[in-house]
Amino acid sequence: MFVAACAGSQSDYDSYPGSAPGDKRVGTTGRSQTLADQKREGTLFGPDGFSFLGEDNNQQQGGGTGIGVNSFLWRASLDTLSFMPLNSADPFGGVIITDWYSPPETPNERFKITGYILGTALRSDAIKVSVFRQVRVGTDQWADAVVEPGTVTAMEDSILTRARQLRIDSATAQSQ
């Protein structure tokens, strides 16, 4: 059996990241560094830090790290699917997964939607939606059911329409 201790000497605490400024650490050069030296050396996300949702000025110049998909399609997908409970959303991979949702008017059926944003352009082939439907077959038992053929197309069209609205609104706001 192997047991490791959590306690250490005071020197262990002095070298822990985030300890008092002026603490000495060993950098990538093998020499002792202060926190100021480490900041000059760089960070994990580059000298300008991390950008979320394309809010970095460098992104306009082609640099920076924003979401990897079209921001209008991303926001439109979230808006369109907002009536359903959200299970997960990955803005870097462009995947939105909802949880099961039962409409109040039909409590014996439920739906789950997965949206995929496939690119950075605002085009009809940059969005793909999968709709799953189940019907109640007993107490707390559900069975997969067929989804109406036009449901997926209608959902994709709704997302595209909302994305175009967001793009127009954005262009109008920038021109004012």
C-alpha positions as CSV (number, residue, x, y, z in Angstrom):
1,M,0.0,0.0,0.0
2,F,1.2,3.5,-0.9
3,V,0.4,6.5,1.2
4,A,1.4,10.1,0.4
5,A,1.4,13.0,2.8
6,C,-0.2,16.3,2.1
7,A,1.9,18.4,4.4
8,G,5.2,19.9,3.3
9,S,7.9,22.2,4.4
10,Q,7.5,26.0,4.4
11,S,9.7,26.1,1.3
12,D,7.0,24.0,-0.5
13,Y,4.4,26.7,0.3
14,D,6.8,29.5,-0.8
15,S,7.1,28.1,-4.3
16,Y,3.3,27.5,-4.7
17,P,1.8,29.6,-7.5
18,G,-0.1,32.5,-6.1
19,S,2.1,33.0,-3.0
20,A,3.3,36.4,-2.0
21,P,4.9,38.6,-4.7
22,G,8.7,38.5,-4.8
23,D,8.8,34.7,-4.1
24,K,11.5,33.0,-6.0
25,R,10.6,30.2,-8.4
26,V,12.5,28.2,-11.0
27,G,11.5,29.2,-14.5
28,T,11.9,27.4,-17.9
29,T,15.4,28.8,-18.1
30,G,16.4,26.9,-15.0
31,R,17.1,30.0,-13.0
32,S,15.3,31.5,-10.1
33,Q,12.4,33.9,-11.1
34,T,10.1,36.4,-9.4
35,L,6.4,36.7,-10.3
36,A,7.2,39.7,-12.5
37,D,9.8,37.6,-14.4
38,Q,7.1,34.9,-14.9
39,K,4.6,37.4,-16.3
40,R,7.2,38.7,-18.8
41,E,7.9,35.1,-19.9
42,G,4.3,34.5,-21.0
43,T,1.1,32.8,-20.1
44,L,-0.7,29.7,-21.3
45,F,-3.0,31.7,-23.5
46,G,-0.4,34.1,-24.9
47,P,0.6,37.6,-23.9
48,D,-2.9,39.1,-24.3
49,G,-4.7,36.4,-22.3
50,F,-7.8,34.5,-23.2
51,S,-10.8,35.8,-25.2
52,F,-14.3,34.3,-24.9
53,L,-17.0,34.8,-27.5
54,G,-14.7,36.8,-29.8
55,E,-14.6,39.9,-27.6
56,D,-10.8,40.3,-28.1
57,N,-9.7,43.2,-30.4
58,N,-7.0,40.9,-31.8
59,Q,-9.7,38.7,-33.4
60,Q,-10.6,41.5,-35.8
61,Q,-7.0,41.3,-37.0
62,G,-7.1,37.5,-37.4
63,G,-5.6,36.7,-34.0
64,G,-7.1,35.8,-30.6
65,T,-9.1,32.8,-29.5
66,G,-12.9,33.2,-29.8
67,I,-15.5,30.6,-30.5
68,G,-14.7,28.3,-33.4
69,V,-18.1,28.6,-35.0
70,N,-20.3,31.4,-36.5
71,S,-21.3,33.6,-33.6
72,F,-24.7,34.5,-35.2
73,L,-25.6,30.8,-35.7
74,W,-24.5,30.1,-32.1
75,R,-26.6,32.8,-30.6
76,A,-29.5,32.0,-32.8
77,S,-29.4,28.4,-31.9
78,L,-29.4,29.3,-28.2
79,D,-32.3,31.7,-28.7
80,T,-34.3,29.2,-30.7
81,L,-33.8,26.4,-28.3
82,S,-34.3,28.5,-25.2
83,F,-37.7,27.1,-24.5
84,M,-36.1,23.7,-23.7
85,P,-33.9,23.0,-20.7
86,L,-30.2,23.1,-21.7
87,N,-28.1,20.0,-21.0
88,S,-24.8,21.2,-22.4
89,A,-23.4,23.9,-24.7
90,D,-19.9,23.8,-26.2
91,P,-19.1,27.1,-28.0
92,F,-15.7,25.9,-29.2
93,G,-17.0,22.7,-30.7
94,G,-20.3,24.2,-31.8
95,V,-22.6,21.6,-30.1
96,I,-25.8,22.4,-28.1
97,I,-27.6,19.5,-26.4
98,T,-31.0,20.0,-24.7
99,D,-32.5,17.9,-22.0
100,W,-35.8,16.1,-22.5
101,Y,-38.8,18.5,-22.8
102,S,-42.5,17.7,-22.6
103,P,-44.7,20.4,-24.0
104,P,-47.5,21.2,-21.6
105,E,-50.2,20.5,-24.2
106,T,-48.8,17.0,-24.9
107,P,-47.4,15.6,-21.6
108,N,-47.2,12.0,-23.0
109,E,-44.5,12.9,-25.4
110,R,-41.1,14.5,-25.0
111,F,-38.4,15.9,-27.2
112,K,-34.6,16.3,-27.1
113,I,-32.6,18.3,-29.6
114,T,-29.0,18.4,-30.5
115,G,-27.7,21.3,-32.6
116,Y,-24.4,21.3,-34.5
117,I,-22.8,24.4,-35.9
118,L,-20.4,23.2,-38.5
119,G,-18.5,26.2,-39.6
120,T,-17.7,29.9,-39.3
121,A,-19.9,31.1,-42.3
122,L,-23.5,32.0,-42.0
123,R,-24.8,29.4,-44.5
124,S,-27.5,26.9,-44.5
125,D,-25.1,24.0,-44.5
126,A,-23.4,25.3,-41.4
127,I,-26.2,24.2,-39.1
128,K,-27.5,20.6,-38.5
129,V,-30.2,19.7,-36.0
130,S,-31.1,16.3,-34.7
131,V,-34.5,15.9,-33.0
132,F,-35.4,12.9,-30.9
133,R,-38.9,12.1,-29.8
134,Q,-40.3,9.7,-27.3
135,V,-43.8,8.7,-26.2
136,R,-44.9,7.5,-22.8
137,V,-45.8,3.7,-22.9
138,G,-46.2,3.3,-19.1
139,T,-45.5,4.8,-15.8
140,D,-42.0,6.4,-16.2
141,Q,-41.4,4.4,-19.3
142,W,-40.7,6.0,-22.7
143,A,-40.3,4.5,-26.2
144,D,-38.6,6.1,-29.2
145,A,-41.0,7.5,-31.8
146,V,-40.8,8.8,-35.3
147,V,-40.2,12.6,-35.7
148,E,-42.4,14.4,-38.3
149,P,-40.3,14.8,-41.5
150,G,-40.5,18.6,-41.6
151,T,-39.6,19.1,-37.9
152,V,-35.8,19.1,-38.4
153,T,-36.0,21.4,-41.5
154,A,-38.3,23.8,-39.7
155,M,-36.0,24.0,-36.7
156,E,-32.9,24.6,-38.9
157,D,-34.9,27.3,-40.9
158,S,-35.9,28.9,-37.7
159,I,-32.3,29.1,-36.5
160,L,-31.1,30.5,-39.8
161,T,-33.8,33.1,-39.8
162,R,-32.9,34.2,-36.3
163,A,-29.2,34.2,-37.2
164,R,-29.9,36.5,-40.2
165,Q,-31.9,38.8,-37.9
166,L,-29.0,39.0,-35.5
167,R,-26.6,39.7,-38.3
168,I,-28.8,42.5,-39.6
169,D,-29.2,44.0,-36.1
170,S,-25.4,43.8,-35.6
171,A,-24.7,45.6,-38.9
172,T,-27.3,48.3,-38.1
173,A,-25.9,48.9,-34.7
174,Q,-22.3,49.2,-36.0
175,S,-23.4,51.8,-38.7
176,Q,-25.0,54.1,-36.2
